[in-house]
Amino acid sequence: MRRWGLPLFLLAPLASCSQPPELVVHDAWTRDTVGRTSNAAVFMTIKSDNSDRLIAASTPVARKTDLMTMGARGGVIGMKYVQGVDIPAGTSVSLNPTGLHVWLDGLEHPLLAGETFPLILKFQKAGERRIVVSIIDPAAAPPGPQTEK
């Protein structure tokens, strides 16, 4: 029994380690920027095993990136900056054209349908996640569950 004491003692911390909770981002997209548009909105679905919070985003294709939401105030629809996006445990959170989104301001070049670009999302607990954003045609249906047949 004495021979196993030290090895078991050294392995004990490993037994308490578990894999970090999974956070998944899928169906990230934006629309082609027609003409000289210098900004765009990025949409996606985020799901995490544990609660988390999206707190920032960045990309090399824009000078500034913000978290925003759409909303109505006094009968007028407008955008509002948000400090973060809560991701409840086990729940899919949709960033979509009628609500929450990542706002890109000061685009370095036009976004062209069929191309992609990197976006780094920063979460409070999960840290940074690098995703790829698909650029779709202005008239195309967005990717995701709403387009499944």
C-alpha positions, 0 to 999 in steps of 0.5 A: 500500500505504501508504494501507491501512496505517492503516485496516487497523491500526484495523480489526485489533481489530474482527477479533478481536472476536466475539459473546459466547457464547450462553447460553439459558434456557428453560422457566422455571416454578413451581407455583401457591402454594396457600393461604398458602404463602410460598415456591416453587421455580423450575425451568428449563433452561440451556444455554451455548456456553461453560462458565459458572456461575449464581451468584445470582437475584433477583425482585420477588415474593420477599424472598429468593432462593437456589440450592438442591438436593434430596438424600438424607442418611442416608435423609432427603430435604432441601434444601441451599443451593449457592453456584452451579450449573455450566453446562458448555459445550454441555450443557443443565443442568436445574433440576428438582423432584428436584434443583437449583432457584431457591428463593423465600422470603418471597413478596410475594403468592400465585403464581397459575396462568396468570400470570408474573413476572420473574426475574433470573439472574446468571452469572459470565461471561454477566452478568445475564439477565432471564427470565419465569417461568410459573406453572402449576397444581399438577396441570399437567405442567411445560413442556419436553421431558418434555411433548413428544409 
